[in-house]
């Protein structure tokens, strides 16, 4: 795959599914040629979370920057199978897309997408490096979910409504406390929640289970980036992920979980760029 997108922004995934695939070709030459970036979204979202800010920013730095929507997300096929979709299915989608790159891409996974990237590294995905951004840690989300149930039960109720009834039933003001430290303008927040969707219940259940990525260590360089004010993937969880990969984490000051959508998104993009610079 060169700098051009596949026709109609679609690409073949696994199990015969067609996936949404968007991107921005590099807007300036770089020497030596940089590996392309492949962004992987988290739960309840799609490739759209990268589209307005991160893709054009990194294209401006000389990267071919792409993002896919995993099966059942965004404009990808598989919505009718979402109820029986597992994290392994997401991993297979990522591996199938990454295999179509001429040069192994750098994988950048956010939240659930970070764990999908981590799991893909363990199963020999075609990648030259990876960045885990506010990623679900190898210990799983169980401890954090228990903490939220005790400290903010209203938030758990809102997530239940999002999962069972859809975004129109969610109170944006309540949920934005969890995902934003610096919320965008109200119109943008409503637009973001309008694009959110239900997640695979099987995949959500798997996120609570510890996952030990020991065999992925050392295969490719891995960077870990955390958001300083993340209320979902807490700082200690980011540090745990970094410890498993034998690296020191980078931190985005003042950022919440959805750092790529906040008004101060560029600060997170700069930290990710700094992290990329250490991966070779």
C-alpha positions as CSV (number, residue, x, y, z in Angstrom):
1,X,0.0,0.0,0.0
2,X,1.4,3.4,-1.0
3,X,0.2,6.8,0.1
4,X,-3.1,6.5,-1.7
5,X,-6.3,5.3,0.0
6,X,-8.1,2.3,-1.3
7,X,-11.0,3.2,-3.6
8,X,-14.0,4.6,-1.7
9,X,-12.1,4.5,1.6
10,X,-12.7,0.8,2.1
11,X,-10.3,-2.1,2.8
12,X,-10.6,-5.9,3.1
13,X,-10.7,-7.1,6.7
14,X,-10.8,-10.6,8.1
15,X,-13.8,-13.1,7.7
16,X,-14.7,-11.5,4.4
17,X,-15.7,-8.2,5.9
18,X,-15.1,-4.8,4.3
19,X,-13.8,-2.2,6.8
20,X,-13.9,1.6,6.8
21,X,-10.4,2.9,6.2
22,X,-9.6,6.6,6.1
23,X,-6.4,8.6,6.0
24,X,-4.3,11.5,4.9
25,X,-1.2,11.1,2.7
26,X,2.0,12.8,3.9
27,X,1.9,16.5,2.8
28,X,5.7,16.9,2.9
29,X,8.5,14.6,1.9
30,X,10.7,13.1,4.6
31,X,14.2,11.6,4.3
32,X,14.5,8.8,5.1
33,X,11.0,7.8,4.3
34,X,8.9,7.4,7.4
35,X,6.9,4.3,8.2
36,X,3.1,4.9,7.8
37,X,0.9,5.3,10.9
38,X,-2.2,3.1,11.5
39,X,-4.5,4.4,14.2
40,X,-6.9,2.0,16.1
41,X,-9.9,3.5,18.0
42,X,-11.3,2.4,21.3
43,X,-14.7,1.1,22.4
44,X,-18.0,2.8,21.4
45,X,-16.3,4.7,18.6
46,X,-14.7,4.4,15.2
47,X,-12.1,5.8,12.8
48,X,-13.8,9.2,13.0
49,X,-12.1,10.0,16.4
50,X,-8.8,10.5,14.5
51,X,-10.1,12.2,11.4
52,X,-10.3,15.9,12.3
53,X,-7.2,16.3,14.4
54,X,-4.6,13.6,14.4
55,X,-4.6,12.4,10.8
56,X,-4.0,15.9,9.3
57,X,-1.5,16.7,12.0
58,X,0.7,13.7,11.4
59,X,0.3,14.0,7.6
60,X,1.7,17.5,8.0
61,X,4.7,16.0,9.8
62,X,5.4,13.8,6.8
63,X,3.7,10.6,7.8
64,X,1.1,8.7,5.7
65,X,-1.6,8.6,8.5
66,X,-4.4,6.1,8.3
67,X,-7.2,4.9,10.6
68,X,-9.6,1.9,10.4
69,X,-12.9,1.2,11.9
70,X,-12.9,-2.3,13.4
71,X,-15.8,-4.6,12.4
72,X,-19.2,-3.3,13.6
73,X,-17.9,0.2,14.1
74,X,-18.2,3.3,12.0
75,X,-19.0,2.5,8.4
76,X,-17.4,-1.0,8.6
77,X,-19.4,-4.1,8.0
78,X,-20.2,-6.5,10.8
79,X,-22.7,-4.4,12.8
80,X,-25.1,-7.3,12.6
81,X,-22.4,-9.6,14.2
82,X,-21.4,-7.2,17.0
83,X,-23.1,-9.1,19.7
84,X,-20.9,-12.1,19.1
85,X,-17.7,-10.2,18.3
86,X,-14.6,-10.8,20.5
87,X,-11.3,-9.0,21.0
88,X,-9.7,-11.7,18.9
89,X,-11.9,-10.7,16.0
90,X,-10.7,-7.1,16.3
91,X,-7.1,-8.4,16.4
92,X,-7.7,-10.3,13.2
93,X,-9.1,-7.2,11.5
94,X,-6.1,-5.2,12.5
95,X,-3.7,-8.0,11.3
96,X,-5.5,-8.3,8.0
97,X,-5.3,-4.5,7.3
98,X,-1.7,-4.2,8.5
99,X,-0.7,-7.1,6.2
100,X,-1.7,-5.0,3.2
101,X,0.9,-2.3,3.9
102,X,4.1,-2.5,1.7
103,X,6.1,-1.1,4.6
104,X,5.1,-2.3,8.1
105,X,3.2,0.5,9.8
106,X,3.5,1.9,13.3
107,X,0.4,1.0,15.2
108,X,-1.2,3.6,17.5
109,X,-4.0,2.2,19.6
110,X,-6.2,4.1,22.0
111,X,-8.0,2.6,25.0
112,X,-9.5,-0.7,23.9
113,X,-7.6,-0.2,20.6
114,X,-4.4,-0.1,22.6
115,X,-5.1,-3.6,24.0
116,X,-6.0,-4.8,20.5
117,X,-2.6,-3.5,19.3
118,X,-0.9,-5.2,22.2
119,X,-2.6,-8.5,21.5
120,X,-1.8,-8.2,17.8
121,X,1.9,-7.7,18.6
122,X,1.8,-11.0,20.4
123,X,0.5,-12.8,17.3
124,X,3.1,-11.4,14.9
125,X,1.3,-8.5,13.3
126,X,3.0,-6.7,10.4
127,X,4.2,-3.7,12.3
128,X,7.5,-1.8,12.7
129,X,6.6,-0.2,16.1
130,X,3.6,0.6,18.3
131,X,2.3,3.3,20.6
132,X,-0.2,2.4,23.3
133,X,-2.2,5.6,24.1
134,X,-4.3,5.6,27.2
135,X,-4.5,1.8,26.6
136,X,-6.4,-0.8,28.6
137,X,-3.6,-2.4,30.7
138,X,-2.6,-6.0,30.9
139,X,-4.3,-6.2,34.3
140,X,-7.6,-5.5,32.6
141,X,-10.3,-2.9,33.5
142,X,-11.8,-4.8,36.5
143,X,-10.2,-2.7,39.3
144,X,-11.0,0.6,37.6
145,X,-14.6,-0.5,37.0
146,X,-15.0,-1.4,40.6
147,X,-13.6,1.9,41.7
148,X,-16.1,3.8,39.4
149,X,-19.0,1.8,40.7
150,X,-18.2,2.9,44.2
151,X,-17.2,6.5,43.5
152,X,-19.5,7.5,40.6
153,X,-22.4,5.0,40.2
154,X,-24.2,7.5,37.9
155,X,-21.4,7.0,35.4
156,X,-21.9,3.3,35.4
157,X,-25.6,3.8,34.7
158,X,-24.8,6.1,31.8
159,X,-22.5,3.5,30.3
160,X,-25.2,0.9,30.7
161,X,-27.6,3.2,28.8
162,X,-25.1,3.8,26.0
163,X,-24.5,0.0,25.6
164,X,-28.2,-1.0,25.9
165,X,-30.2,1.9,24.5
166,X,-27.8,3.9,22.3
167,X,-26.2,7.4,22.5
168,X,-29.6,9.3,22.4
169,X,-30.3,8.0,25.9
170,X,-27.0,9.2,27.4
171,X,-26.6,12.4,29.4
172,X,-23.6,14.0,27.7
173,X,-22.7,16.2,30.7
174,X,-22.4,13.1,32.9
175,X,-20.3,11.0,30.5
176,X,-18.0,13.9,29.4
177,X,-16.7,14.0,33.0
178,X,-15.2,10.5,32.3
179,X,-13.7,11.1,28.9
180,X,-12.8,14.8,28.9
181,X,-10.6,16.8,31.2
182,X,-11.0,19.8,28.9
183,X,-14.3,19.4,27.1
184,X,-14.7,20.8,23.6
185,X,-17.5,23.2,22.7
186,X,-21.0,21.8,23.5
187,X,-21.8,21.4,19.8
188,X,-18.8,19.2,19.3
189,X,-19.5,17.2,22.4
190,X,-23.1,16.5,21.1
191,X,-21.6,15.6,17.7
192,X,-19.2,13.2,19.2
193,X,-21.8,11.5,21.3
194,X,-24.1,11.3,18.2
195,X,-21.4,9.2,16.5
196,X,-20.8,6.9,19.4
197,X,-22.4,3.5,19.4
198,X,-22.9,0.3,21.3
199,X,-19.9,-2.0,21.8
200,X,-19.6,-5.8,21.7
201,X,-20.7,-7.1,25.1
202,X,-18.3,-10.0,24.7
203,X,-15.4,-7.6,24.0
204,X,-16.3,-5.5,27.0
205,X,-16.3,-8.5,29.2
206,X,-12.9,-9.5,28.0
207,X,-11.5,-6.1,28.8
208,X,-12.1,-6.9,32.5
209,X,-9.9,-10.0,32.3
210,X,-6.1,-9.8,32.9
211,X,-4.1,-10.3,29.8
212,X,-0.4,-11.0,30.0
213,X,1.5,-10.0,26.8
214,X,4.8,-11.5,27.7
215,X,5.6,-13.0,24.3
216,X,5.2,-9.7,22.6
217,X,8.0,-8.1,24.5
218,X,11.0,-7.2,22.4
219,X,9.4,-8.0,19.0
220,X,9.1,-4.3,18.0
221,X,9.7,-1.1,19.9
222,X,6.7,-0.1,22.0
223,X,6.0,3.3,23.5
224,X,3.4,4.0,26.2
225,X,1.5,7.4,26.5
226,X,-0.9,8.3,29.3
227,X,-3.3,11.2,29.9
228,X,-2.6,12.9,33.2
229,X,-6.3,13.4,34.1
230,X,-7.7,10.3,32.6
231,X,-10.6,9.1,34.7
232,X,-11.0,5.7,32.8
233,X,-7.4,4.4,32.3
234,X,-5.9,5.7,35.5
235,X,-2.2,6.8,35.8
236,X,-1.3,3.6,37.7
237,X,-2.7,1.5,34.9
238,X,-0.6,3.4,32.3
239,X,2.5,2.8,34.5
240,X,1.6,-0.9,34.7
241,X,1.5,-1.2,30.9
242,X,4.8,0.7,30.6
243,X,6.4,-1.7,33.2
244,X,5.3,-4.7,31.2
245,X,7.0,-3.3,28.1
246,X,10.1,-2.2,30.0
247,X,9.7,1.5,29.1
248,X,9.0,4.7,30.9
249,X,5.6,6.2,30.0
250,X,5.1,9.6,28.4
251,X,2.4,11.9,29.9
252,X,0.0,14.4,28.3
253,X,-0.4,17.1,30.9
254,X,-4.0,18.1,31.8
255,X,-5.5,15.7,29.3
256,X,-8.5,13.4,29.7
257,X,-9.2,10.0,28.2
258,X,-10.4,11.2,24.8
259,X,-7.3,13.4,24.4
260,X,-7.5,13.4,20.5
261,X,-10.9,15.1,20.7
262,X,-10.2,17.8,23.4
263,X,-9.6,21.4,22.6
264,X,-6.0,20.9,23.6
265,X,-5.6,17.8,21.4
266,X,-2.4,19.2,19.9
267,X,-0.5,18.8,23.2
268,X,-1.3,15.1,23.1
269,X,-0.3,14.9,19.4
270,X,3.0,16.5,20.3
271,X,3.7,14.0,23.1
272,X,2.8,11.1,20.7
273,X,5.3,12.6,18.2
274,X,7.9,12.7,20.9
275,X,7.3,9.1,21.7
276,X,7.5,8.1,18.0
277,X,10.9,9.8,17.9
278,X,12.3,7.2,20.3
279,X,11.0,4.2,18.4
280,X,13.5,4.2,15.6
